[in-house]
């Protein structure tokens, strides 16, 4: 047996204090918040010309299953007026006629001639899919843009407003045509289905004032209705049966292009 020793275990080294970095400040002065462009929500959009008689038949069918848009008035519809923009190269017209795979339309939209809700919108088409970006405008901003003045968008926090300001400054984007119609819309939660009947399409010809309630020029023959069927990934079978209409042919209908023809 080894003789006992008086050795003690070596003392432990003192623990080093670890300094924890203070939390990064998140106030707007030191780290400004960034408004990011949300990813686009794509949908399908099918358009048809139908007669007024076909419209009466379809609305009766659709109305039994789908819910009327809560924004509708007592007559079951609401007025939509849009002021469309194009650049000096007429890109929106040319890309539509040429059937380009990717194209964009910029517009300001109001409802029932009211300035209570004013939307600046970018409608994007990518292949067979449609997406839309929207931001709100004040009456003063809408009036300025209608007059071709983009400075009203300076300081607007939304990325879409900055995008439109840049287009107006660099590509001479400017207002070109008023498009007006009455919409009767029906909704269903399955695949976010939206069925609309657009009636009495008209144009302001050379007028660009959104809130001018003067006379408009009819853009389609009397009684012609535009049927639009919109949905997310696929059109449910029972709704497809509801909107079947003998003789209705799916077409690449552009209300914007129809109304632009009146200015040529």
C-alpha positions as CSV (number, residue, x, y, z in Angstrom):
1,X,0.0,0.0,0.0
2,X,1.5,3.4,-1.0
3,X,2.1,5.8,1.8
4,X,-0.4,8.5,2.4
5,X,0.3,11.9,0.9
6,X,-0.7,15.4,2.0
7,X,-1.1,16.6,-1.6
8,X,-4.3,18.5,-2.3
9,X,-6.1,18.7,-5.6
10,X,-5.1,21.6,-7.7
11,X,-7.4,24.6,-7.3
12,X,-9.8,25.2,-10.1
13,X,-9.2,28.2,-12.4
14,X,-11.6,31.0,-11.7
15,X,-14.6,31.2,-14.1
16,X,-14.4,34.0,-16.6
17,X,-17.3,36.3,-16.7
18,X,-18.9,36.2,-20.2
19,X,-20.2,39.6,-21.3
20,X,-23.6,39.3,-23.0
21,X,-24.1,41.9,-25.8
22,X,-27.0,44.2,-25.2
23,X,-30.1,43.6,-27.3
24,X,-30.1,45.3,-30.7
25,X,-32.4,48.3,-30.5
26,X,-35.5,48.1,-32.7
27,X,-36.7,51.7,-32.6
28,X,-37.3,53.5,-35.8
29,X,-34.4,55.9,-35.3
30,X,-31.6,53.3,-35.0
31,X,-33.0,50.5,-37.1
32,X,-35.7,51.8,-39.5
33,X,-38.4,49.3,-40.3
34,X,-38.6,48.1,-43.9
35,X,-41.8,47.6,-45.7
36,X,-41.3,44.6,-47.9
37,X,-43.3,43.7,-51.0
38,X,-45.4,40.7,-50.1
39,X,-45.2,37.7,-52.4
40,X,-47.9,37.9,-55.2
41,X,-51.0,35.8,-54.9
42,X,-51.7,34.2,-58.3
43,X,-55.1,33.2,-59.7
44,X,-56.7,32.1,-62.9
45,X,-59.0,34.5,-64.8
46,X,-61.3,33.4,-67.6
47,X,-63.3,35.9,-69.7
48,X,-66.3,35.5,-72.0
49,X,-68.7,37.6,-74.0
50,X,-72.3,36.7,-73.3
51,X,-75.7,38.2,-74.4
52,X,-78.0,39.9,-71.9
53,X,-80.4,36.9,-72.1
54,X,-77.5,34.6,-71.2
55,X,-76.6,36.9,-68.3
56,X,-80.1,36.7,-66.9
57,X,-80.0,32.9,-67.0
58,X,-76.6,32.6,-65.5
59,X,-77.1,35.1,-62.7
60,X,-80.2,33.1,-61.6
61,X,-78.2,29.8,-61.5
62,X,-75.1,31.4,-59.8
63,X,-77.2,33.4,-57.3
64,X,-78.7,30.2,-55.9
65,X,-75.3,28.8,-54.9
66,X,-72.8,31.7,-54.5
67,X,-73.1,34.7,-52.2
68,X,-73.6,38.2,-53.7
69,X,-70.7,40.5,-53.1
70,X,-71.6,42.4,-49.8
71,X,-70.4,45.7,-51.5
72,X,-73.3,45.6,-53.9
73,X,-76.1,48.2,-53.8
74,X,-79.8,47.5,-53.7
75,X,-79.7,46.6,-57.4
76,X,-77.0,44.0,-56.7
77,X,-74.2,45.8,-58.4
78,X,-71.6,48.6,-58.0
79,X,-69.9,51.0,-60.3
80,X,-66.2,50.7,-61.1
81,X,-64.2,53.4,-62.7
82,X,-60.5,53.0,-63.5
83,X,-57.9,55.4,-64.8
84,X,-55.3,53.4,-66.7
85,X,-51.7,54.5,-67.3
86,X,-49.2,53.8,-70.1
87,X,-45.7,54.9,-71.0
88,X,-44.5,56.8,-74.0
89,X,-43.8,53.6,-75.9
90,X,-47.4,52.4,-75.4
91,X,-46.0,49.3,-73.7
92,X,-49.3,48.2,-72.1
93,X,-51.0,48.2,-75.5
94,X,-48.2,46.5,-77.4
95,X,-47.6,43.8,-74.9
96,X,-51.3,43.0,-74.8
97,X,-51.7,42.9,-78.6
98,X,-48.4,40.9,-78.9
99,X,-49.6,38.4,-76.2
100,X,-46.4,38.8,-74.2
101,X,-46.0,36.2,-71.5
102,X,-45.3,38.9,-68.8
103,X,-47.1,42.2,-68.7
104,X,-48.2,44.9,-66.3
105,X,-51.0,47.4,-66.2
106,X,-51.1,50.3,-63.7
107,X,-54.4,51.9,-62.8
108,X,-56.3,54.0,-60.2
109,X,-59.7,52.6,-59.2
110,X,-62.7,54.1,-57.5
111,X,-66.2,52.7,-56.7
112,X,-69.6,54.4,-57.1
113,X,-67.9,57.7,-58.0
114,X,-66.8,58.1,-54.3
115,X,-63.4,59.1,-53.0
116,X,-64.0,57.1,-49.8
117,X,-61.9,54.2,-51.2
118,X,-59.2,55.0,-53.8
119,X,-56.8,52.2,-54.9
120,X,-53.6,52.4,-56.8
121,X,-53.2,49.0,-58.5
122,X,-50.6,47.0,-60.5
123,X,-52.1,44.1,-62.4
124,X,-49.5,41.5,-63.4
125,X,-50.0,38.7,-65.9
126,X,-47.4,35.9,-65.9
127,X,-48.3,33.2,-68.3
128,X,-51.8,32.0,-67.5
129,X,-51.7,33.5,-64.0
130,X,-52.9,36.9,-62.7
131,X,-51.7,38.7,-59.6
132,X,-52.5,42.1,-58.2
133,X,-50.8,44.6,-55.9
134,X,-52.8,47.4,-54.3
135,X,-52.3,50.4,-52.0
136,X,-54.5,53.2,-50.9
137,X,-54.5,56.8,-52.1
138,X,-55.9,60.0,-50.8
139,X,-58.1,62.2,-52.9
140,X,-55.3,64.7,-53.3
141,X,-52.9,62.0,-54.4
142,X,-55.4,60.6,-56.9
143,X,-56.1,64.1,-58.4
144,X,-52.3,64.8,-58.8
145,X,-51.7,61.5,-60.5
146,X,-54.7,62.1,-62.8
147,X,-53.0,65.3,-63.8
148,X,-49.7,63.4,-64.5
149,X,-47.9,64.7,-61.4
150,X,-46.0,61.9,-59.6
151,X,-44.7,64.0,-56.7
152,X,-47.8,63.3,-54.7
153,X,-46.4,59.8,-54.2
154,X,-43.2,61.1,-52.5
155,X,-43.2,59.9,-48.9
156,X,-45.9,57.2,-49.5
157,X,-44.7,54.2,-47.5
158,X,-46.0,51.5,-49.8
159,X,-43.5,49.8,-52.2
160,X,-46.1,50.0,-55.0
161,X,-46.4,53.7,-54.8
162,X,-42.6,54.0,-55.0
163,X,-42.7,51.7,-58.1
164,X,-45.2,53.8,-59.8
165,X,-43.3,57.0,-59.0
166,X,-40.2,55.5,-60.5
167,X,-42.1,54.5,-63.7
168,X,-43.6,58.0,-64.1
169,X,-40.2,59.6,-63.7
170,X,-38.1,57.2,-65.8
171,X,-40.5,55.8,-68.4
172,X,-42.9,58.7,-68.7
173,X,-45.8,56.7,-67.4
174,X,-49.0,58.9,-67.6
175,X,-52.8,58.6,-67.5
176,X,-54.3,57.5,-70.8
177,X,-57.9,56.4,-70.6
178,X,-61.0,56.1,-68.3
179,X,-62.8,52.8,-68.1
180,X,-66.2,52.6,-66.5
181,X,-68.7,49.7,-66.0
182,X,-71.2,48.2,-63.5
183,X,-70.2,44.9,-61.8
184,X,-72.4,42.2,-60.3
185,X,-70.2,39.9,-58.4
186,X,-70.8,36.5,-56.7
187,X,-68.3,34.8,-54.3
188,X,-67.6,31.3,-53.0
189,X,-64.9,30.2,-50.5
190,X,-64.0,27.1,-52.5
191,X,-60.8,28.0,-54.3
192,X,-61.7,31.7,-53.7
193,X,-64.0,31.6,-56.6
194,X,-65.3,35.0,-57.9
195,X,-67.8,35.2,-60.7
196,X,-68.5,38.7,-62.1
197,X,-70.9,40.1,-64.7
198,X,-69.6,43.4,-66.1
199,X,-72.2,45.6,-67.8
200,X,-72.4,48.9,-69.7
201,X,-68.7,49.2,-70.5
202,X,-68.0,52.8,-71.4
203,X,-65.0,55.2,-71.8
204,X,-64.2,58.8,-71.1
205,X,-62.4,58.9,-74.5
206,X,-59.9,61.8,-74.0
207,X,-61.1,62.7,-70.4
208,X,-58.8,61.7,-67.6
209,X,-60.6,63.2,-64.5
210,X,-61.6,60.3,-62.3
211,X,-64.3,62.2,-60.4
212,X,-65.9,64.0,-63.4
213,X,-69.4,62.7,-63.6
214,X,-69.9,63.8,-67.2
215,X,-71.2,61.6,-70.1
216,X,-69.2,58.5,-71.1
217,X,-69.1,56.9,-74.5
218,X,-70.4,53.2,-74.8
219,X,-67.5,50.9,-75.6
220,X,-69.5,47.7,-76.4
221,X,-72.8,47.0,-78.3
222,X,-75.9,47.3,-76.1
223,X,-76.7,44.2,-74.2
224,X,-73.2,42.7,-74.3
225,X,-72.0,41.5,-70.9
226,X,-68.5,40.4,-69.9
227,X,-68.5,37.3,-67.8
228,X,-65.3,36.7,-65.7
229,X,-64.6,33.5,-63.7
230,X,-61.7,33.9,-61.2
231,X,-60.3,31.1,-59.0
232,X,-57.1,30.1,-57.2
233,X,-55.8,26.7,-58.4
234,X,-58.8,25.0,-60.1
235,X,-62.4,25.7,-60.7
236,X,-64.6,23.3,-58.7
237,X,-66.8,21.1,-60.8
238,X,-70.1,22.2,-59.4
239,X,-69.3,25.8,-60.2
240,X,-68.1,24.9,-63.6
241,X,-71.5,23.4,-64.3
242,X,-73.2,26.6,-63.1
243,X,-71.4,28.9,-65.6
244,X,-71.7,26.6,-68.6
245,X,-73.3,28.6,-71.4
246,X,-73.9,27.3,-74.9
247,X,-72.1,29.4,-77.5
248,X,-70.0,31.3,-75.0
249,X,-66.4,31.3,-76.1
250,X,-63.4,32.1,-73.9
251,X,-61.5,35.1,-75.1
252,X,-58.6,37.3,-74.1
253,X,-60.9,40.3,-73.4
254,X,-59.2,43.5,-72.2
255,X,-61.5,46.4,-71.2
256,X,-58.5,48.6,-71.2
257,X,-57.7,47.8,-74.9
258,X,-61.3,48.1,-76.0
259,X,-61.5,51.6,-74.6
260,X,-58.1,52.7,-75.9
261,X,-59.3,52.0,-79.4
262,X,-61.7,55.0,-79.1
263,X,-58.7,57.3,-78.9
264,X,-57.1,56.2,-82.1
